[in-house]
């Protein structure tokens, strides 16, 4: 099967959102019906008893496919489970296209978005397509998931592919990846060419990126519960398997350090965070983390040095300002107050910081006595 771009990328732009990190996501097209992300594979297989499922390896996990004539959505469905049996994403392919006319809510959502990507598709099997219509990749999301739609536009918009994934897996399960585009239609392969972008992870890089995503899912409680043991184990595997990109490698060491700190293993956490800085020396986020670890280990001078360096690199860094205030408290109350006050000015009107803001105000009150 092949749904292939007959010309390369036309344009790319960021999708607008109702808030900076959350585009509109309302839809009246229900793709995940009896399944939900974070469901367990064993339970899913029980529900699919009697269906002609196809099971294939997906890195250290597994992909389970259900043909369109037996699926709940009418699409060719693929469900992706990690090595722990957790459903981390799903792909829905409509080889002949799904007209969006019956779905006004989804059409309204898409109308509020600019496409993340625009490109041309050659689809000989989509009815009433005599001309080459522009297609777009639209990305929406909620707090912990990303949904992508590939829509062939024109007078009658048609859905070709959709993917839904936990955020850490969004790039690995993007509907626009060539290996997934190839599932969306049955056009004439001889007259098609793959799009130039994006590139799929190489066979060598994919295992480490999959483990990093697994670590993120556990660390950020994508399925409701933080699991530091699983997060640390996944980050360790990612590093051991080799991450070619230095920025990603540095972040893997950073995340491993944070997971180890969450387990109370502060000395090992410090070593991993220092390793992150050896790969990428000037990261304010990592310097902030190192400062907090030094402080917990009782090395106040090193903590202050790391946190001061973090705010030198990023002066408007609220969390580092707050942490530096804590580090200064026993040795210089005046500087501690300055940092807390700067923190409060930077986070004014930020609802997520309410609890920390209250603590900062209380610390200022106590220090001014």
C-alpha positions as CSV (number, residue, x, y, z in Angstrom):
1,X,0.0,0.0,0.0
2,X,1.3,3.5,-0.7
3,X,0.2,7.0,0.1
4,X,3.1,9.0,-1.1
5,X,4.0,12.7,-1.6
6,X,4.5,13.4,-5.3
7,X,6.2,16.7,-4.4
8,X,8.3,17.7,-1.4
9,X,7.3,20.0,1.4
10,X,5.5,23.1,0.3
11,X,5.6,25.0,3.6
12,X,5.8,24.4,7.3
13,X,4.6,26.5,10.2
14,X,3.8,26.1,13.8
15,X,0.2,25.3,14.7
16,X,-1.6,28.0,16.7
17,X,-3.1,27.0,20.0
18,X,-5.7,28.0,22.6
19,X,-2.8,28.4,24.9
20,X,0.9,28.1,23.9
21,X,1.3,24.4,24.4
22,X,-2.3,23.2,23.8
23,X,-3.9,23.5,20.3
24,X,-7.7,22.9,20.0
25,X,-8.5,19.2,20.2
26,X,-12.3,18.9,20.1
27,X,-13.5,16.2,17.7
28,X,-16.7,14.3,16.9
29,X,-14.8,11.6,15.1
30,X,-14.1,8.9,17.7
31,X,-11.1,6.8,16.7
32,X,-10.2,5.1,20.0
33,X,-13.5,3.5,20.9
34,X,-13.2,0.6,23.4
35,X,-9.4,1.2,23.8
36,X,-7.6,4.0,25.6
37,X,-4.0,5.0,25.8
38,X,-2.2,3.4,28.8
39,X,-4.4,0.2,28.5
40,X,-2.5,-3.0,29.0
41,X,-1.9,-5.3,26.1
42,X,-3.2,-8.5,27.9
43,X,-6.5,-6.8,28.4
44,X,-6.6,-5.6,24.8
45,X,-5.9,-9.1,23.4
46,X,-8.9,-10.4,25.4
47,X,-11.1,-7.8,23.8
48,X,-9.8,-8.8,20.4
49,X,-10.4,-12.5,20.8
50,X,-11.6,-13.9,17.5
51,X,-10.4,-10.9,15.4
52,X,-7.7,-11.5,12.7
53,X,-5.0,-9.5,14.5
54,X,-1.5,-9.2,13.1
55,X,1.3,-9.0,15.6
56,X,4.7,-7.7,14.7
57,X,7.7,-6.5,16.6
58,X,8.0,-2.8,17.2
59,X,11.5,-2.3,18.6
60,X,11.4,-3.7,22.1
61,X,7.6,-3.5,22.0
62,X,4.9,-4.8,19.8
63,X,2.5,-3.5,17.1
64,X,-0.9,-5.1,16.8
65,X,-2.9,-4.5,13.6
66,X,-6.6,-5.0,12.9
67,X,-7.9,-4.8,9.3
68,X,-10.4,-2.1,8.4
69,X,-13.2,-4.5,7.7
70,X,-13.1,-5.8,11.3
71,X,-12.1,-2.7,13.2
72,X,-14.3,-0.4,15.3
73,X,-13.3,2.8,13.5
74,X,-13.5,1.4,9.9
75,X,-9.8,2.3,9.5
76,X,-6.9,-0.1,9.3
77,X,-5.9,0.2,12.9
78,X,-2.5,-0.3,14.4
79,X,-1.9,-0.3,18.2
80,X,1.6,0.2,19.6
81,X,2.6,-1.3,23.0
82,X,5.9,-0.7,24.8
83,X,7.9,-3.6,26.4
84,X,5.9,-3.2,29.6
85,X,2.7,-3.9,27.7
86,X,1.4,-0.3,27.8
87,X,-0.5,1.1,24.9
88,X,1.5,4.2,23.9
89,X,-0.1,5.1,20.6
90,X,-2.3,4.1,17.7
91,X,-2.5,4.7,14.0
92,X,-5.6,4.8,11.8
93,X,-5.2,4.6,8.0
94,X,-8.1,5.2,5.6
95,X,-6.8,3.9,2.2
96,X,-9.7,5.4,0.2
97,X,-10.1,8.4,2.4
98,X,-12.7,9.3,5.0
99,X,-14.9,12.3,4.0
100,X,-15.0,14.8,6.9
101,X,-18.4,16.4,5.9
102,X,-20.2,14.3,8.6
103,X,-17.9,15.6,11.3
104,X,-18.5,19.4,11.8
105,X,-16.7,19.5,15.2
106,X,-13.4,18.1,13.8
107,X,-13.7,20.3,10.7
108,X,-14.1,23.4,13.0
109,X,-11.0,22.3,15.0
110,X,-9.0,21.9,11.9
111,X,-10.2,25.3,10.6
112,X,-8.6,26.9,13.7
113,X,-5.2,25.4,13.0
114,X,-2.6,26.2,10.4
115,X,-1.1,22.9,9.1
116,X,2.2,22.0,10.7
117,X,3.2,20.7,7.2
118,X,1.8,21.2,3.7
119,X,2.5,18.8,0.8
120,X,1.0,17.2,-2.3
121,X,-0.3,13.7,-2.4
122,X,-1.0,11.4,-5.4
123,X,-4.0,9.2,-4.4
124,X,-5.6,7.5,-7.3
125,X,-8.1,5.7,-5.1
126,X,-9.8,8.7,-3.4
127,X,-13.1,9.2,-5.3
128,X,-13.6,12.4,-7.3
129,X,-10.0,13.5,-7.2
130,X,-9.2,14.6,-10.7
131,X,-6.7,17.2,-9.6
132,X,-3.8,17.1,-7.2
133,X,-5.1,18.6,-4.0
134,X,-2.8,20.0,-1.2
135,X,-2.7,17.9,1.9
136,X,-1.9,19.0,5.4
137,X,-0.6,17.6,8.6
138,X,-2.6,19.0,11.6
139,X,-1.5,18.6,15.1
140,X,-3.7,18.9,18.2
141,X,-3.3,17.7,21.8
142,X,-4.3,17.7,25.4
143,X,-2.3,17.6,28.6
144,X,-0.5,14.3,27.9
145,X,-1.3,13.2,24.4
146,X,-0.7,14.4,20.8
147,X,-3.1,13.7,17.9
148,X,-2.2,14.2,14.2
149,X,-4.4,14.2,11.2
150,X,-3.3,14.1,7.6
151,X,-6.1,15.6,5.5
152,X,-6.4,16.0,1.8
153,X,-8.0,19.3,1.3
154,X,-10.0,20.9,-1.5
155,X,-13.8,21.3,-1.7
156,X,-14.4,18.0,0.2
157,X,-11.7,17.5,2.9
158,X,-10.8,13.9,3.3
159,X,-9.0,12.2,6.2
160,X,-6.2,9.9,5.1
161,X,-4.3,9.1,8.3
162,X,-4.6,9.9,12.0
163,X,-2.3,9.0,14.9
164,X,-2.8,9.4,18.7
165,X,0.2,9.0,21.0
166,X,1.4,9.7,24.5
167,X,3.5,12.8,24.2
168,X,6.9,11.1,24.7
169,X,6.1,8.9,21.7
170,X,4.7,11.6,19.5
171,X,7.7,11.9,17.2
172,X,8.1,8.1,16.9
173,X,4.4,7.7,16.0
174,X,3.8,10.7,13.8
175,X,1.3,10.0,11.1
176,X,3.7,11.8,8.6
177,X,6.5,9.3,9.0
178,X,7.2,7.6,5.6
179,X,6.6,4.2,7.0
180,X,3.1,5.2,8.1
181,X,2.3,7.3,5.0
182,X,2.8,4.1,3.1
183,X,-0.2,2.6,4.8
184,X,-2.7,5.3,3.8
185,X,-3.6,4.5,0.3
186,X,-3.2,2.2,-2.7
187,X,-2.0,4.6,-5.3
188,X,0.3,3.9,-8.3
189,X,3.7,3.3,-6.7
190,X,5.5,3.7,-9.9
191,X,4.5,7.4,-10.2
192,X,5.2,8.3,-6.6
193,X,8.1,9.5,-4.5
194,X,8.6,9.6,-0.8
195,X,8.6,13.0,0.9
196,X,12.0,14.4,1.8
197,X,10.9,15.1,5.4
198,X,10.7,13.9,8.1
199,X,13.2,11.1,8.4
200,X,12.5,8.0,10.4
201,X,14.9,7.1,13.1
202,X,17.7,4.9,11.8
203,X,17.7,1.3,12.8
204,X,20.6,2.0,15.1
205,X,18.9,5.0,16.8
206,X,15.4,3.7,17.1
207,X,15.9,1.4,20.2
208,X,17.5,4.2,22.2
209,X,14.8,6.8,21.3
210,X,12.1,4.2,22.2
211,X,13.7,3.7,25.6
212,X,14.0,7.4,26.1
213,X,10.3,7.8,25.4
214,X,9.6,4.9,27.8
215,X,11.6,6.7,30.5
216,X,9.7,10.0,29.9
217,X,6.4,8.2,30.1
218,X,7.3,6.8,33.5
219,X,9.0,9.9,34.8
220,X,6.3,12.3,33.9
221,X,3.4,10.0,34.9
222,X,1.9,10.0,31.5
223,X,-0.4,7.1,32.6
224,X,-1.1,8.6,36.1
225,X,1.7,7.2,38.3
226,X,5.4,8.2,38.4
227,X,7.7,5.2,38.4
228,X,11.2,6.3,39.1
229,X,12.5,2.7,38.9
230,X,11.2,2.2,35.4
231,X,12.2,5.6,34.3
232,X,15.8,5.1,35.5
233,X,16.0,1.7,33.9
234,X,14.7,3.0,30.6
235,X,17.1,6.0,30.5
236,X,20.0,3.7,31.3
237,X,19.1,1.5,28.4
238,X,18.7,4.5,26.1
239,X,22.2,5.6,27.0
240,X,23.7,2.2,26.7
241,X,22.1,1.6,23.3
242,X,23.6,4.8,22.0
243,X,22.0,8.2,21.3
244,X,23.8,9.8,18.3
245,X,22.4,13.3,18.9
246,X,24.5,15.1,21.6
247,X,21.6,17.2,22.8
248,X,19.4,14.2,23.3
249,X,22.3,12.3,24.9
250,X,22.9,15.1,27.3
251,X,19.2,15.2,28.2
252,X,19.1,11.4,28.7
253,X,21.9,11.7,31.3
254,X,20.1,14.7,32.9
255,X,16.8,12.7,33.1
256,X,18.6,9.7,34.5
257,X,20.0,11.9,37.2
258,X,16.6,13.3,38.1
259,X,15.1,9.8,38.2
260,X,18.0,8.6,40.5
261,X,17.4,11.6,42.7
262,X,13.8,10.7,42.9
263,X,14.9,7.3,44.2
264,X,17.1,9.0,46.8
265,X,20.4,8.0,45.0
266,X,21.9,11.5,45.2
267,X,25.5,10.7,44.6
268,X,24.7,8.7,41.5
269,X,22.3,11.4,40.4
270,X,25.0,14.1,40.7
271,X,27.4,11.9,38.5
272,X,24.8,11.6,35.8
273,X,24.0,15.3,35.8
274,X,27.7,16.2,35.7
275,X,28.0,13.8,32.7
276,X,25.2,15.7,31.0
277,X,27.1,18.9,31.4
278,X,30.3,17.3,30.1
279,X,28.3,16.6,26.8
280,X,26.5,20.0,26.8
281,X,28.1,22.4,29.2
282,X,25.9,25.5,29.1
283,X,22.4,24.2,29.8
284,X,20.6,26.3,32.4
285,X,18.1,23.5,33.2
286,X,20.9,21.0,33.9
287,X,22.8,23.5,36.0
288,X,19.7,24.2,38.0
289,X,19.3,20.5,38.6
290,X,22.9,20.1,39.6
291,X,22.5,23.0,42.0
292,X,19.6,21.4,43.8
293,X,21.5,18.1,44.0
294,X,24.5,19.8,45.5
295,X,22.3,21.5,48.1
296,X,20.7,18.2,49.1
297,X,24.1,16.7,49.5
298,X,25.1,19.6,51.8
299,X,27.5,21.3,49.4
300,X,26.1,24.8,49.6
301,X,29.0,26.6,47.8
302,X,28.8,24.3,44.8
303,X,25.0,24.7,44.8
304,X,25.2,28.4,44.7
305,X,27.9,28.4,42.0
306,X,25.7,26.1,39.7
307,X,22.5,28.1,40.3
308,X,24.3,31.5,39.7
309,X,25.7,30.1,36.5
310,X,22.2,29.0,35.5
311,X,20.7,32.5,35.9
312,X,23.7,34.1,34.2
313,X,22.8,32.0,31.2
314,X,19.1,32.6,31.6
315,X,18.3,35.6,33.8
316,X,14.5,35.1,33.6
317,X,14.6,31.6,34.9
318,X,12.1,31.5,37.8
319,X,12.8,28.1,39.2
320,X,16.6,28.7,39.4
321,X,15.9,32.0,41.1
322,X,13.7,30.3,43.7
323,X,16.3,27.5,44.3
324,X,19.1,30.1,44.6
325,X,17.0,31.9,47.2
326,X,16.9,28.6,49.2
327,X,20.6,28.2,48.8
328,X,21.4,31.7,50.0
329,X,19.1,31.7,53.0
330,X,21.5,30.4,55.8
331,X,24.4,32.5,54.5
332,X,23.0,35.8,53.1
333,X,19.4,36.7,53.8
334,X,19.6,39.9,51.7
335,X,20.5,38.0,48.6
336,X,17.9,35.3,49.4
337,X,15.2,37.9,49.6
338,X,16.3,39.4,46.3
339,X,16.1,36.0,44.5
340,X,12.7,35.2,46.0
341,X,11.4,38.6,45.0
342,X,12.7,38.2,41.5
343,X,11.1,34.8,41.3
344,X,7.8,36.3,42.3
345,X,8.0,39.0,39.7
346,X,8.8,36.4,37.0
347,X,5.8,34.1,37.8
348,X,3.2,36.7,38.5
349,X,-0.1,35.4,37.1
350,X,1.1,31.9,36.5
351,X,-1.5,29.5,38.1
352,X,0.9,26.5,38.2
353,X,3.2,28.4,40.5
354,X,0.7,29.3,43.2
355,X,2.0,26.8,45.8
356,X,5.7,27.8,45.3
357,X,4.7,31.5,45.3
358,X,3.1,31.1,48.7
359,X,6.3,29.5,50.0
360,X,8.4,32.3,48.6
361,X,6.3,35.0,50.2
362,X,6.4,33.1,53.6
363,X,10.2,32.8,53.3
364,X,10.5,36.6,52.6
365,X,8.4,37.4,55.6
366,X,10.5,35.2,57.8
367,X,13.8,36.6,56.5
368,X,12.7,40.2,57.0
369,X,11.9,39.7,60.7
